[in-house]
């Protein structure tokens, strides 16, 4: 049986979390495409340049574009410190 995918953080867990806070604490954001299911790390530096430090992380995932299918919209899979840091 394949491993169960990680559950998404509850919306209350990420309410009010900003892009600047994630970058400042060296956290990674993993997003799953709602169109094709592709899962991968979000490019936080590009998002920071486009939307600024005050951008709401929950709202940002909905605006991201998939690198595989070019579909718009994603759901947050995890927010964590990258391994090795």
ZATI-940577 format. One record per residue: residue number from 1; residue in three letters; chain; x, y, z of N, C-alpha, C, O, CB in turn. Coordinates in Angstrom, 3 decimals, padded with zeros to 6 digits, m for minus. Glycine has a CB too. Example, Ala and Ser with C-alpha at 12.3 -4.5 7.8 and 13.67 -1.06 7.14 Angstrom:
2
R num residuo cadena     n.px     n.py     n.pz    ca.px    ca.py    ca.pz     c.px     c.py     c.pz     o.px     o.py     o.pz    cb.px    cb.py    cb.pz
R   1     Ala      A  013.190 m005.690  007.800  012.300 m004.500  007.800  013.200 m003.300  007.800  014.236 m003.319  008.465  011.308 m004.473  009.046
R   2     Ser      A  012.850 m002.250  007.080  013.670 m001.060  007.140  012.900  000.030  007.870  013.409  001.138  008.039  014.084 m000.598  005.725
***
This chain:
85
R num residuo cadena     n.px     n.py     n.pz    ca.px    ca.py    ca.pz     c.px     c.py     c.pz     o.px     o.py     o.pz    cb.px    cb.py    cb.pz
R   1     Unk      A  000.852 m001.170  000.000  000.000  000.000  000.000  000.901  001.238  000.000  001.855  001.294  000.776 m000.971 m000.005  001.229
R   2     Unk      A  000.617  002.250 m000.868  001.446  003.459 m000.903  001.263  004.266  000.376  000.211  004.207  001.012  001.098  004.324 m002.134
R   3     Unk      A  002.293  005.018  000.746  002.168  005.835  001.957  001.098  006.899  001.781  000.890  007.422  000.687  003.511  006.492  002.307
R   4     Unk      A  000.439  007.200  002.857 m000.595  008.238  002.846  000.075  009.597  002.701  001.047  009.879  003.402 m001.467  008.183  004.143
R   5     Unk      A m000.435  010.463  001.787  000.177  011.787  001.653 m000.027  012.599  002.921 m001.008  012.402  003.638 m000.407  012.535  000.444
R   6     Unk      A  000.893  013.505  003.197  000.738  014.316  004.404 m000.525  015.155  004.324 m000.905  015.635  003.255  001.963  015.218  004.613
R   7     Unk      A m001.163  015.324  005.462 m002.379  016.134  005.468 m002.011  017.610  005.452 m000.976  018.020  005.976 m003.255  015.806  006.698
R   8     Unk      A m002.872  018.382  004.847 m002.644  019.823  004.759 m002.836  020.452  006.131 m003.653  019.981  006.921 m003.595  020.474  003.723
R   9     Unk      A m002.094  021.504  006.417 m002.310  022.195  007.682 m003.713  022.798  007.709 m004.222  023.245  006.681 m001.240  023.292  007.898
R  10     Unk      A m004.321  022.806  008.864 m005.637  023.431  008.991 m005.522  024.912  008.682 m004.506  025.542  008.976 m006.224  023.213  010.408
R  11     Unk      A m006.577  025.466  008.082 m006.521  026.878  007.706 m006.285  027.769  008.919 m005.684  028.836  008.800 m007.809  027.289  007.001
R  12     Unk      A m006.756  027.336  010.086 m006.519  028.135  011.291 m005.044  028.123  011.692 m004.575  029.043  012.362 m007.377  027.615  012.447
R  13     Unk      A m004.303  027.073  011.280 m002.876  026.990  011.597 m002.055  027.999  010.806 m000.996  028.429  011.262 m002.362  025.587  011.326
R  14     Unk      A m002.532  028.378  009.630 m001.765  029.287  008.780 m002.413  030.655  008.646 m001.902  031.515  007.929 m001.585  028.683  007.415
R  15     Unk      A m003.527  030.864  009.323 m004.205  032.154  009.249 m003.271  033.249  009.748 m002.749  033.176  010.860 m005.517  032.138  010.071
R  16     Unk      A m003.070  034.253  008.921 m002.254  035.388  009.309 m000.761  035.204  009.118  000.005  036.130  009.384 m002.513  035.703  010.707
R  17     Unk      A m000.322  034.032  008.663  001.105  033.814  008.415  001.476  034.524  007.118  000.810  034.356  006.096  001.449  032.282  008.338
R  18     Unk      A  002.537  035.313  007.168  002.942  036.071  005.986  004.165  035.452  005.319  004.901  034.667  005.917  003.231  037.522  006.361
R  19     Unk      A  004.351  035.826  004.087  005.502  035.372  003.321  006.804  035.819  003.979  007.775  035.063  004.014  005.427  035.896  001.887
R  20     Unk      A  006.825  037.030  004.493  008.009  037.535  005.178  008.372  036.703  006.399  009.551  036.483  006.674  007.793  038.970  005.587
R  21     Unk      A  007.361  036.239  007.137  007.618  035.397  008.308  008.237  034.060  007.898  009.166  033.581  008.547  006.317  035.159  009.092
R  22     Unk      A  007.724  033.460  006.825  008.286  032.188  006.356  009.735  032.357  005.926  010.601  031.566  006.300  007.456  031.630  005.192
R  23     Unk      A  009.989  033.389  005.141  011.353  033.615  004.661  012.298  033.958  005.807  013.431  033.479  005.844  011.369  034.734  003.621
R  24     Unk      A  011.840  034.779  006.733  012.675  035.180  007.857  013.060  034.019  008.761  014.132  034.027  009.365  011.969  036.223  008.662
R  25     Unk      A  012.190  033.023  008.854  012.459  031.858  009.698  013.032  030.693  008.894  013.216  029.600  009.429  011.185  031.418  010.405
R  26     Unk      A  013.316  030.924  007.607  013.885  029.904  006.716  012.989  028.674  006.597  013.467  027.542  006.672  015.262  029.485  007.215
R  27     Unk      A  011.700  028.897  006.414  010.757  027.801  006.248  010.508  027.534  004.773  010.668  028.417  003.930  009.439  028.110  006.964
R  28     Unk      A  010.115  026.308  004.477  009.750  025.913  003.118  008.236  025.738  003.059  007.604  025.365  004.048  010.486  024.598  002.687
R  29     Unk      A  007.671  026.008  001.902  006.238  025.862  001.675  006.056  024.860  000.549  006.561  025.066 m000.554  005.559  027.238  001.332
R  30     Unk      A  005.340  023.777  000.817  005.071  022.759 m000.194  003.610  022.880 m000.598  002.717  022.904  000.248  005.397  021.317  000.337
R  31     Unk      A  003.381  022.957 m001.913  002.040  023.189 m002.450  001.681  022.076 m003.429  002.539  021.591 m004.166  001.953  024.574 m003.145
R  32     Unk      A  000.398  021.668 m003.434 m000.110  020.666 m004.371 m001.040  021.358 m005.368 m001.939  022.102 m004.977 m000.856  019.511 m003.615
R  33     Unk      A m000.816  021.105 m006.654 m001.642  021.672 m007.717 m003.042  021.065 m007.661 m003.187  019.847 m007.547 m000.997  021.430 m009.106
R  34     Unk      A m004.065  021.904 m007.740 m005.434  021.403 m007.708 m005.850  020.799 m009.052 m006.833  020.061 m009.117 m006.391  022.524 m007.324
R  35     Unk      A m005.118  021.100 m010.114 m005.461  020.591 m011.437 m004.883  019.206 m011.692 m005.611  018.289 m012.070 m004.978  021.546 m012.499
R  36     Unk      A m003.561  019.048 m011.486 m002.909  017.781 m011.847 m002.386  016.989 m010.655 m001.983  015.838 m010.819 m001.775  018.053 m012.783
R  37     Unk      A m002.380  017.575 m009.462 m001.913  016.873 m008.279 m000.410  016.927 m008.050  000.089  016.359 m007.079 m002.329  015.471 m008.360
R  38     Unk      A  000.319  017.608 m008.938  001.772  017.740 m008.765  002.055  018.446 m007.444  001.413  019.443 m007.114  002.412  018.524 m009.955
R  39     Unk      A  003.007  017.929 m006.699  003.376  018.501 m005.410  004.843  018.889 m005.431  005.694  018.121 m005.879  003.090  017.509 m004.262
R  40     Unk      A  005.131  020.082 m004.945  006.514  020.524 m004.909  006.673  021.784 m004.088  005.690  022.404 m003.684  007.028  020.753 m006.306
R  41     Unk      A  007.923  022.161 m003.841  008.181  023.363 m003.045  007.836  024.628 m003.825  008.076  024.720 m005.029  009.648  023.404 m002.603
R  42     Unk      A  007.277  025.583 m003.127  006.963  026.876 m003.737  008.233  027.713 m003.816  009.110  027.611 m002.958  005.860  027.623 m002.931
R  43     Unk      A  008.323  028.528 m004.836  009.454  029.444 m004.994  009.142  030.708 m004.193  008.551  031.656 m004.709  009.723  029.781 m006.516
R  44     Unk      A  009.550  030.703 m002.927  009.197  031.804 m002.029  009.881  033.111 m002.393  009.304  034.179 m002.191  009.545  031.439 m000.614
R  45     Unk      A  011.091  033.053 m002.923  011.775  034.297 m003.294  011.062  035.001 m004.441  010.916  036.224 m004.421  013.230  034.011 m003.682
R  46     Unk      A  010.621  034.251 m005.433  009.869  034.856 m006.537  008.553  035.422 m006.022  008.159  036.525 m006.401  009.608  033.820 m007.659
R  47     Unk      A  007.875  034.676 m005.164  006.621  035.156 m004.589  006.858  036.431 m003.784  006.043  037.352 m003.826  005.981  034.072 m003.699
R  48     Unk      A  007.964  036.488 m003.056  008.308  037.673 m002.273  008.504  038.882 m003.186  008.011  039.972 m002.896  009.580  037.420 m001.440
R  49     Unk      A  009.222  038.686 m004.286  009.453  039.793 m005.225  008.149  040.288 m005.844  007.978  041.488 m006.057  010.417  039.357 m006.331
R  50     Unk      A  007.247  039.383 m006.127  005.979  039.761 m006.778  004.949  040.331 m005.819  004.228  041.268 m006.163  005.388  038.569 m007.473
R  51     Unk      A  004.876  039.768 m004.608  003.765  040.097 m003.720  004.159  040.797 m002.432  003.298  041.356 m001.752  003.036  038.867 m003.384
R  52     Unk      A  005.455  040.780 m002.075  005.910  041.470 m000.875  005.848  040.623  000.381  005.241  039.552  000.409  005.105  042.696 m000.672
R  53     Unk      A  006.493  041.133  001.418  006.616  040.405  002.683  005.288  040.235  003.405  005.118  039.276  004.158  007.585  041.114  003.587
R  54     Unk      A  004.348  041.142  003.191  003.080  041.091  003.910  002.049  040.173  003.261  000.930  040.061  003.762  002.512  042.469  004.021
R  55     Unk      A  002.403  039.513  002.156  001.455  038.635  001.463  001.039  037.482  002.368  001.874  036.845  003.011  002.070  038.093  000.156
R  56     Unk      A m000.259  037.227  002.405 m000.825  036.139  003.193 m000.514  034.802  002.517 m000.817  034.623  001.338 m002.356  036.324  003.370
R  57     Unk      A  000.080  033.876  003.245  000.508  032.602  002.665 m000.681  031.783  002.161 m000.601  031.189  001.086  001.297  031.794  003.697
R  58     Unk      A m001.770  031.742  002.908 m002.929  030.951  002.487 m003.490  031.461  001.162 m003.831  030.666  000.287 m004.020  030.983  003.569
R  59     Unk      A m003.587  032.758  001.013 m004.090  033.326 m000.234 m003.115  033.175 m001.381 m003.516  033.094 m002.542 m004.415  034.774 m000.044
R  60     Unk      A m001.846  033.140 m001.059 m000.810  033.020 m002.078 m000.864  031.663 m002.772 m000.682  031.589 m003.987  000.564  033.235 m001.458
R  61     Unk      A m001.108  030.603 m002.034 m001.154  029.256 m002.620 m002.224  029.173 m003.703 m002.034  028.494 m004.712 m001.422  028.200 m001.530
R  62     Unk      A m003.329  029.846 m003.504 m004.419  029.833 m004.481 m004.037  030.539 m005.778 m004.638  030.286 m006.822 m005.656  030.485 m003.888
R  63     Unk      A m003.047  031.417 m005.719 m002.647  032.195 m006.897 m001.452  031.605 m007.634 m001.111  032.065 m008.724 m002.326  033.604 m006.487
R  64     Unk      A m000.814  030.593 m007.055  000.385  030.021 m007.671  000.050  029.243 m008.935 m001.069  028.763 m009.118  001.105  029.113 m006.681
R  65     Unk      A  001.051  029.132 m009.801  000.902  028.408 m011.058  001.798  027.174 m011.014  002.950  027.252 m010.588  001.256  029.317 m012.281
R  66     Unk      A  001.265  026.038 m011.455  001.979  024.760 m011.432  003.084  024.735 m012.482  002.883  025.158 m013.620  001.005  023.596 m011.662
R  67     Unk      A  004.249  024.236 m012.088  005.374  024.139 m013.023  005.215  022.962 m013.978  005.921  022.893 m014.984  006.686  024.007 m012.256
R  68     Unk      A  004.318  022.051 m013.692  004.112  020.892 m014.562  002.996  021.124 m015.589  003.211  020.915 m016.783  003.787  019.666 m013.721
R  69     Unk      A  001.817  021.548 m015.145  000.678  021.665 m016.068  000.294  023.108 m016.366 m000.574  023.352 m017.204 m000.517  020.943 m015.500
R  70     Unk      A  000.920  024.061 m015.700  000.645  025.486 m015.841 m000.729  025.882 m015.291 m001.208  026.988 m015.541  000.743  025.882 m017.296
R  71     Unk      A m001.355  024.975 m014.546 m002.643  025.279 m013.929 m002.468  026.249 m012.777 m001.412  026.299 m012.146 m003.325  023.999 m013.442
R  72     Unk      A m003.499  027.010 m012.514 m003.448  027.970 m011.416 m004.216  027.414 m010.226 m005.279  026.809 m010.370 m004.023  029.342 m011.848
R  73     Unk      A m003.650  027.638 m009.056 m004.304  027.245 m007.815 m003.621  026.074 m007.160 m003.251  025.104 m007.822 m005.743  026.911 m008.068
R  74     Unk      A m003.454  026.167 m005.862 m002.822  025.086 m005.127 m003.326  025.036 m003.708 m003.948  025.977 m003.215 m001.319  025.237 m005.141
R  75     Unk      A m003.052  023.936 m003.067 m003.360  023.796 m001.651 m002.051  023.554 m000.914 m001.151  022.891 m001.429 m004.383  022.634 m001.396
R  76     Unk      A m001.953  024.085  000.269 m000.737  023.941  001.058 m000.689  022.534  001.639 m001.634  022.078  002.284 m000.669  025.009  002.186
R  77     Unk      A  000.428  021.858  001.398  000.637  020.514  001.923  001.385  020.586  003.244  001.017  019.916  004.209  001.407  019.644  000.912
R  78     Unk      A  002.435  021.397  003.288  003.191  021.524  004.535  003.962  022.832  004.578  004.283  023.429  003.551  004.152  020.347  004.700
R  79     Unk      A  004.243  023.248  005.783  005.119  024.384  006.043  006.123  023.873  007.060  005.759  023.525  008.184  004.322  025.671  006.567
R  80     Unk      A  007.387  023.829  006.665  008.389  023.264  007.563  009.767  023.823  007.267  009.997  024.436  006.224  008.408  021.746  007.453
R  81     Unk      A  010.664  023.605  008.186  012.060  023.960  007.942  012.614  022.960  006.945  012.349  021.763  007.059  012.902  023.971  009.270
R  82     Unk      A  013.378  023.430  005.971  013.994  022.495  005.026  014.939  021.544  005.758  015.547  021.918  006.761  014.755  023.262  003.919
R  83     Unk      A  015.059  020.326  005.261  015.972  019.371  005.883  017.401  019.857  005.723  017.748  020.475  004.717  015.804  017.962  005.269
R  84     Unk      A  018.210  019.581  006.698  019.610  019.980  006.651  019.887  021.364  007.192  021.022  021.832  007.112  020.092  019.908  005.266
R  85     Unk      A  018.874  022.045  007.748  019.104  023.378  008.307  018.917  023.362  009.797  019.068  024.396  010.448  018.174  024.403  007.675
***
